[in-house]
Amino acid sequence: AARVAAGSLARAPRPAKDAALLAAAAALRARSAGILAANEADLAGAPGLSPAFKDRLTLTPARIEAMAQGLEEVAALPDPVGRVLAEWDRPNGLRIRRVAQPLGVIGMIFESRPNVTADAAALCLKSGNAVILRGGSESTRSAAAIHACIAEGLRAAGLPEAAVQVAPTADRAFVGAMLRAAGLIDLIIPRGGKGLVTRVLEEARVPVLAHAEGLCHTYVHAAADPAMAREILANAKMRRTGVCGATETLLIDAAIAPGLLPVLVADLRALGCGFRADARARDICPELPSASAEDFSTEWLGSVLSIAVVEGVEAALDHIRRHGSEHTEAIVTADADAAQQFLDGLGSAVGMWNASTQFCDGGEFGFGAEIGIATGRLHARGPVGLEQLCTYRYHVIGTGQTRP
C-alpha cells in the first residue's frame, strides 16, 4: 500500500501536498485535548522512566503547537521534487539534466518522542515519499492520536492515506520485519539511542541513513569572551539535557581555565548540573568528582557534564576525535583564525562558532522539521530535511541524435 501511495505522491503537485500539511496542522490544534489525554495515558503506562526519557515522551500544549507550526513551515518551503540540480551540454548535442526525485518508501523507526510522528510525516509528504512509522511502545497512544491528524490532512487534500502509516503493533518483531523488507522499503531511518541504531545497522537488509548518539562538545578557547562563554555553555548543557544536541563535554583552554572554569562550574551547579572532571580541571576545582576513562565517551542525556582542560585548538580536536560521536561541536572564541582551524578540523556533521550546540535542529536550520541528525562518511550529514530525502534521476534531451 505504501509503494502504491508513493507513486501517487511522487506526482502530486505542490498545492495538494501543502494543503494536506495545513489541514493536518489545523487538526493538531483542534484535537490537542485528545492528544494530551493520549500522552497522559502513555506516561501513566510507563512508570519509572528516567527524567530525560520522560521529557522526550511528554507532550504539552506548547509542544503540540510547535508540531503544528512545523507542518506549516514545511508547507511554506519550496517543493524539493523536480528541482534541476545540474544541467550541461555535451559535444554530441545532448543536454543532460540531473533532477531531484523522491526516494520512494521510507521506514522510520524511532524511540519515545511522539512529535517525530508529525515531523517525519511532514518531511516525507512534502518530499514525495511514503513513510511507515514505528515509534517506541511507550508512545503508542500519542503517536496514534497525532497520526489521525495527519490522515485527516491527507484526506482533505485528496491524497492517499497510505502515504503515512503507523505500525499496527508495538511488537519488536515488526522492527525486524521492516529491516528485512528489501524491495518494499527503500530507506530505513532510525532515530533513537545507541542500542536501536546498533541493531538497525547490524540487521538491516535495506539501506540505512544512520543517526548517531549526540556526544557533543563545547570548546571554550583562550580568546573567548567570558560572558559569552557562560551564557552559551549554560544553554548548551541545561536548556534541555535529554536532546541529542545537548553539550555533554566542556573543553576549556588551559590559558583561561584557572580564572574562568570556577565561574562556569558555579553557573551550572546553580542550575542543578553535576560534573566529571579530569585531573587538570580538578587541580583548579578540587571539589569536582574525578572522571573515569568511560565518562568522556558517555552521552549523559541528563544533568551531568564532563570537563577536560586542553592546550589549544589541536588538543581540543584530538579529544573530540577520540571521544565524540561526530554529531555537533562548538567553539567559543573571538579569534576568527582559531575558529576556522577548529571548524576545518572537525569530522562532525555540524560545527558551530559562538553558538549553543542546541541549535543543531532542523527547525533552527530552516528545514521546518527534521527526521534526525545524520552522521558518517557515505551519506547525508547534519539535520535531515527535505533535500536529504530526495535522490535524483537524469533527463537527456536530444534533437534527433543517433549514436554512431
N, C-alpha and C positions, 0 to 999 in steps of 0.2 A: 504493500500500500504506500509506503514511503517512497519507493522507487517511482511509482506512477505519479505521485504528488510532486516529486522533484522535477519530473519532466514538464508538468504544467507550470510549476513555479518558476522554472528557468526561463520560460517565455512570457511570464506575467509582466505587464507594463508597470512602470514605477507608480502611477496613481493608485493602482489596485493594492500594491504592497504597502504603500503609505497609508491608504485608507484602513487596511487591516490593523496596522500598528496604532493608529489614532483611536480606532474603535476599541482595541484591546486596552489602551491606556484609560479610556473612559470607563470601561468595565472594571478595571482595577480599583478606580476611585469609587464607583458605585457599589462594589462588593467588598469594600475594605473591612466592614464589620465581620463578614463571614470569613474573610481571610485571616483576620486576627483571632477569631474563635478557633479556626483550624490550627493555627500556630500555637495557641494556648494548649490545645489537646496534644499536639506533638511534644511540647515542653513537659507537660504532665506525664506523658508516656515514656519519658526518657530521663528518669531521676539520676542524680549522681554525676552529671556532666561537669567537665572542667569549666572554669569561668570563660576561657577562650572559646571552647566549643559552644557553650550556651550563648555567648554573644553572637557567634556566627549563625546559630539557629534562630535566634529571636527576631521577630518582625515587630515593628512599631508603626504607628500612623505615618511618621516621617519617612521610614524606610519604604513603605508602600507608595507614598508619594514620589519618592526618589525612583522607584521602579517605573511608575507611570511617566515621569519626566524623561527617564531613559528611553522609553519607547518613542516618545515624541521627538527626542533628539536624534534617534536613529532615522526616524521618518524624514527629518529635515536634511539629512546628509545626502550627498549625490548618490545616485544609483551606481554601484560598482560594476554591474554586469554590462557588457558591451563596450567598455572603455577600450580605446585603441592605445595599447601600451607602447607600441613601437611601430614604425612604418618605414619602409625603404624600397628603393627601386633596384632591380638587377639589370646587368648588361643585356640579358635576354629579353628585356622589355616587360618583364613581370613586376607587378607591385605586390609586396608582401606586407601583411598587417598581422601583428600579434594582438589578439583581442581577449579581454577578460571574460571568463565564464565561470559558473558555479562548479563546485566540486561534485555535487550530487546528493548523497545521503550521508549525514554526519551522525555519529553516535557520541553522545555527550554523557560521561559518567562523572558524577560529582558527589561531594560529601557535604552534608549539613546545611549549606547556605541555600535556602529556598529561593532567594532572589535570582539565583543563577537560572532558574526556570524561565524567568522573563527576559533576562539578558541574552541567554542563548537563543531563545525563540526569536527575539527581535533581530539579532545579527544574522541568524541563518535565513530568516524570512526575507530580509532586505537584500541579502546576497544571493538569493535564489536557490538556497539549499533546503532540503527537507531535513528534519532532525528528530532523532529518537533520544529522549531524555531519561536517564536513570539516576535519580537522586538517592541520597542516603536514606536508610529505613527510618531514621529519626524524623525526617522532614516529609514523610509521605502525604499527610493531610494538607500541609501547607502547599506543597508542590501541586497537588491536585486542584486546590482552590485557585491557584494562580493560572494553571493550565486552562481551567474553564474559561477564564477571561480571554486568554489567547485564542481559544477555539471560537469564542463569540466574535472576536475581531475578524478571524478568517471567514466565518460565515457571512458577516456583514459585508465583506468585500468580495464575496463570490469566489473565494479561493478554497482549495481542498483542505478540509480539516486534518487529513492525514499528513499534511506538511509539517505539523508539530505534534508529536505523540509523546506520551509519558509511559514508561514501562508499566505493564499491568500488575506487576508483582515486585515486592521488595526482596524476593529470594535471591541470594547471591549467585545462584546458578544462571540467572538471567544475564548477569555481567559476563559470565563465561560464554554464554551464547552470543552475546554481542561481539566479544573478542574473536570469536571463530567465524563471524558472519562475512567472510570474504565473498565478494560478488554481490552482496546485499548492502553492506555499509562500506562507504568509500574512505572514511577517515574516522578514527577514534580520537576524542579529546578527553583525557582525564583531568579533573580538577579536584585536588584534594591533597591528602597527606602523602608522606613518602611511601607508606605501605601500599596505598592504592596505585600510585604511579609505578612502583616496582612491579606489582602484579600485572598491570596492563602491559608494561614493556616486556615482561617475561612470557606472557601467554598470548599476546595478540597475534592473529594471523591477518590483521588488517593494518594498514599504515597508521602510525600514531603521531600526533602532534603533542610532544611531551611538555608537561608543566612541572617545573622543579619546585622544591621547597624554597621558602623565602628566607635564606640566611643572608640578610642584608647588613651592610656596614656603613657607618658614618665616620669619615676620617676628618678630624679637626687639625688642619695644617698649621704650621708655625705662624703663617701670616693671616690667620683667621681673625675676624672681628669678634671679640669675646661675647658681646651682647647677642650678635647674630648666632654664634655657635650655641649659646644657651637656649635660645628660642627654637632653633632648628632641631636640636637634639631632643628637647622635651617633646616636641611634636612627633618627631620620627619614631621615638620609642613608645610614648604613652598615649597618643591620640586614640588609637585602637590597637591594643597589643596582640590581638588574635588574627590580624590580617597579614597576608604574605609580604606586604611592603613595609612592615614594621622593622625598624633597625634592631638587630639582635646583638651587634658588637660595636662598641666605640673604640676607634683607634685614635690616639691623641699623640701629637708630636712631642718628643722629649724636650724640645726647646721651650715649650709653653706649659707643659704638664704640671710643673710644681705650683704655678700660680692659678691655673685655670681648672685643673682636674678637681680639686676640693669643692669648687663652686658648682661645677656640673653635677658632682655626686650629691651635693646638698639639694640642688634643684630637683633632681629625680627622686631622691629619698622622700622629699616633701610630697611628691605625687604618688608615693606608695611603691616605688621601684626597689628591687633588691639587686645584688651585684655578685659577679665572679671576676676576680682581678688577677692579672699576672704579677710577678714579683716586683717589677719596676713600678707598677701602679700602687702596690701595697707599701712600697717604700715611701710614697707620697701620702697615701691614705691608709695607715696601718690597720684601721678597723674593718677594711673590706675583706670579705671572705676570699680565700685562695681559689683560683680557677684550676680545674683539673685539665688534663690533656684533651678530654672529650668536650669540655664546655665550649670551646671556641668553634666546635663543629656542630653545635646544638641549635636548632631553631626553637627558641623558648616558647613562642606564641603565648607569652604571659609577661608579668611584670618583673622580669629578670634581664639584666644587661651584662654582657661580658665586656671587659675593659682590658686593653693592651696599650702599652706605651711603645711607640715606634720611632725610628730615626729617619725621618724624611719620606718622600713620596714612594721611592722604590721599595722601602721596607713595608710600607702600607700595602702596596700592590702585592708583594710577596706573601704577606699574611692572608690577603683576600684569595689569592690563587690556591693557597694550601687549605683554607678552611671554608671558603664561600661556596655557594650553590649556583653562581652565575646568574643571579636574579637582578638585584638593584644595589648600587653602591653610590655614595655621595661624598663629595669633598667640600669642606667649608674653608674658603680662603679668599683673600683679596689679591693674590698673586695669580695673574692670568696664565703665566707660563707654567706654574705648578699645576694649575687646574687642567691645562691641556695635556701635560705629561700624565696626569692621573687618568683622564678620560681616554687618552690614546692607549694607555697600558692595560686597560680593563679587557677581560674576556666576557664580561657580564652582558646581559641583554640590555640593561639600562644603566647609564652613568649620569649623575646629577652634580651640578655645581651650585652651591649656595641655595639648596632647596631640600626639603624633607623627603626622605625616601618614600613616605606615604603618598606622594604624588604619583607613584607608579600605579596608574589606574586608567583603564580605557576611557572612562568619562572625562577625567582630567586631561587626557591626551587629545580630546576632541573626537573620540570614536563613538560617543553616545553610550556605549557599554563595552564590555569585554567578555570573552569566554574564558580567559586565563592569561597567564604570563608565560609565553613560550621561551624556552632556552635551548641551548645546544648549537651545534655547528652546521647542521644539514637542513634546517627548515626555518620558518619564520621565527623572529625573535622579538621579545617585548610583548606588550599587550596585544592580544589577538582581536582585531576588529574586522570590519567589512572586507577590506582589501586582502587580508590574510586568509579569508575564507573563499577566495577565488583562485582558480588556476587559469590557464589560457589555451587558446587554440589559434590556428593560423588561417587567415583568409588570403588566397592568392588570386590576383586579378590580372587577367591577360587581355590581349587584343586579337586573339585567334592563333596564338603561337602553337606550334607542334615541335616536339623535341627531336633534334636531328640524331 
